[in-house]
Amino acid sequence: MSRTGRMTEFAGFTRKGVTLVEILIALFIMALAILPAIGAFSTSYGAATRQLEQELALKLGESVVNVLLTANYDRLITGTLGALPLNIQTPSGDFSGSLVFTGMTASAASVTIGRASYGISAQVTTLFRAQNIDTPHGDALVFSYRNYD
């Protein structure tokens, strides 16, 4: 029997498979290669979730400004708006409430979308007094928001 023949035979049997030790070593090497990739996926998922929450906050703010733009201007100037309807449609559900003004500041109940809760508030401020032909001392108004971060 040749030397190479003895290497493939052991006690009359030829080797036709892999051992359990070889399988375990291969699994260990693959696990070492996959674990960093799983960590990268979870990091990017967290960043995408945060970006989605920021986009929803911008859309909520835009809807509040749209409500203020449809309000009666004379009542905005004097701060006697009272309650304005605030209806928001989101992919996870609808929010129906009101933006209640006390003077020049308004607040509504918090809106929960998914796992994030958003507090909605608005403030109308007189920026400057200007003259025009129709109303000699009209008001220019600015809409602002509070940052909750």
C-alpha positions in Angstrom: 0.0 0.0 0.0 1.3 3.4 -0.9 1.9 6.1 1.6 -1.0 8.2 0.4 -3.3 5.3 0.6 -2.6 4.9 4.3 -3.5 8.5 4.9 -7.0 8.1 3.6 -7.7 4.8 5.2 -8.0 4.1 8.9 -8.8 0.6 10.0 -10.1 -0.3 6.6 -12.5 2.7 6.3 -12.1 5.7 4.1 -13.0 9.1 5.4 -16.2 10.4 3.8 -17.4 13.2 6.2 -16.5 15.9 8.7 -16.2 15.5 12.4 -18.1 17.3 15.1 -15.1 19.2 16.1 -14.7 20.6 12.6 -18.3 21.7 12.5 -18.0 23.4 15.9 -14.9 25.3 14.8 -16.5 26.4 11.6 -19.6 27.7 13.6 -17.3 29.5 16.0 -15.5 31.3 13.1 -18.8 32.3 11.4 -20.1 33.6 14.7 -17.0 35.8 15.2 -17.6 37.2 11.7 -21.4 37.8 12.1 -21.5 39.4 15.5 -20.0 42.8 14.5 -22.4 42.9 11.5 -25.3 42.5 13.9 -24.1 45.4 16.0 -23.9 47.6 13.0 -27.5 46.7 12.1 -28.8 47.6 15.5 -27.0 51.0 15.5 -28.4 51.9 12.1 -31.9 50.8 13.2 -31.7 53.2 16.2 -30.6 56.1 14.0 -33.4 55.4 11.5 -35.9 55.3 14.4 -34.7 58.6 15.7 -34.9 60.2 12.3 -38.5 59.0 11.9 -39.4 60.5 15.3 -37.8 63.8 14.3 -39.8 63.8 11.0 -43.0 63.2 12.8 -42.2 66.0 15.2 -41.7 68.4 12.3 -45.0 67.3 10.7 -46.8 67.9 14.0 -45.3 71.4 14.3 -46.3 72.1 10.7 -49.9 71.1 11.4 -50.0 73.4 14.5 -48.7 76.3 12.4 -51.3 75.5 9.7 -54.0 75.7 12.4 -52.7 79.1 13.5 -52.6 80.4 9.9 -56.3 79.6 9.5 -57.2 81.4 12.7 -58.9 84.8 12.8 -56.1 87.4 12.6 -57.9 90.0 14.8 -58.3 87.4 17.5 -54.7 86.4 17.2 -53.5 90.0 17.8 -55.7 90.4 20.9 -54.9 87.0 22.3 -58.6 85.9 22.5 -58.4 82.8 20.3 -59.9 80.4 22.8 -59.7 76.8 21.5 -58.7 75.9 17.9 -59.4 72.3 16.6 -56.3 70.3 16.1 -56.8 67.1 14.1 -53.7 65.2 13.1 -53.5 62.0 11.0 -50.5 59.8 11.4 -49.7 56.3 10.0 -50.2 54.9 13.5 -53.5 56.6 14.2 -55.4 59.9 14.3 -55.3 62.5 17.0 -58.3 64.8 17.6 -58.0 67.5 20.2 -57.8 71.2 20.5 -55.1 73.9 20.8 -56.3 75.9 23.8 -55.0 79.5 24.0 -54.7 81.4 27.2 -53.6 84.8 26.2 -50.9 84.4 23.6 -49.8 80.9 24.6 -51.4 77.7 23.7 -51.0 74.1 24.8 -52.7 70.8 24.0 -52.5 67.3 25.4 -49.5 65.3 24.5 -49.6 63.1 21.4 -48.3 59.6 21.5 -47.2 58.1 18.2 -45.6 54.7 18.4 -43.2 54.8 21.4 -42.6 58.5 21.3 -44.7 61.1 23.1 -44.8 64.7 21.7 -45.9 67.7 23.7 -47.6 70.3 21.6 -47.5 74.0 22.5 -47.5 77.3 20.6 -46.8 80.9 21.4 -47.8 84.0 19.4 -45.5 87.0 19.9 -45.8 90.5 18.5 -42.5 91.1 16.6 -43.0 94.7 15.6 -45.7 97.2 14.9 -46.0 98.4 11.3 -48.0 100.9 9.5 -50.0 100.3 6.4 -52.9 102.0 4.6 -55.7 99.9 6.0 -54.8 99.6 9.7 -52.3 102.2 10.8 -50.8 100.2 13.6 -51.2 96.5 12.8 -49.2 93.8 14.4 -46.7 91.4 12.8 -46.9 88.0 14.5 -44.3 85.3 14.9 -45.0 81.7 15.6 -42.5 79.8 17.8 -42.0 76.4 19.3 -40.3 75.0 22.4 -37.5 72.5 22.1 -38.1 69.5 24.5 -34.6 68.0 24.1 
